[in-house]
Amino acid sequence: MTSKITYIGDLRCSAEHLQSGTIIESDAPTDNHGKGEKFSPTDLCATSLAECALTTIAILGKDKGINIEGAYCNLQKIMAANPRRITEIVCNFVFSDQYSKEEKAFIEETAHDCPVAKSLHPDLVQTMVFIYQ
C-alpha cells in the first residue's frame, strides 16, 4: 500500500503516506463547490508533473554532475468542462544559466520523459517551457 485516503467531510480528504506518515489534505476548488483553501485533487495531479520532472532531472543528472538545486517551476493548470478534466498543464521551468548546450538538452529531454509525464493521458497537453537565467 502507498497511502490511505480518508474523506474528512466538507469536500476535503486527508491522505497519509504510509511509509513516512506524512499527511496532505485536499479541498474542492472554489469553482466546484469547495473553499479552495488547499490543493485540489487536480492541482495535485498537475503539480505532480513538475515535481516528477524536477526530481527525475536531479536523480539522473547526479551521475552527469548536473546540479539543479534552486530550479523551480511556475505551473498553470487549465481545466475544461463536459467532462470536467485537466486539458493542459503549463510548466515554466526556471534554471540557472550555467549549463552547456548538451546539459540543457538532457534537462529538457528528461523532463518530458519523467514517469508522471509518461503516465498522463495523451490527450492532456503538457506544455513545458525551459528558461535559463
Phi, psi and omega in degrees: 000144180262314184208165175237121182249128183237129172284120185256005177097167177056036178064033180235150174233154175240129180242125178254124174282114191294327181291321186253340185083001178295141181238134170236148177243149176237158182224146173296145180287161182297332179275007177218049172076004182260182179267341180065029183270352179218174174303140171273166176304321179287329173300315181297320179299310181296317180298326180299328179297311181293318180297320179294317180299311181297318180295317180294319176300316180296317181296306185285334179285337182305314180292341180262003181074022180262117179251122182250017181306132182094347176294151180211172180226127168266121191243141173234130177254129180247125183256158173226166179247165173056066000274155178295125184193165172280128178256334180207143172239121180255117180249114173258096182276136179238123180236160173292163183263050183251002189261148175287170177302318181293319179293322176297318178298318177299312181303312184291317178296318181296320178300314181293336183258010182294159184303321179292317179302321180281347182265340182285152181301140181298339177285343179280117183285127177249103179261114181244122179247136182243120181244128178244116183220000000 
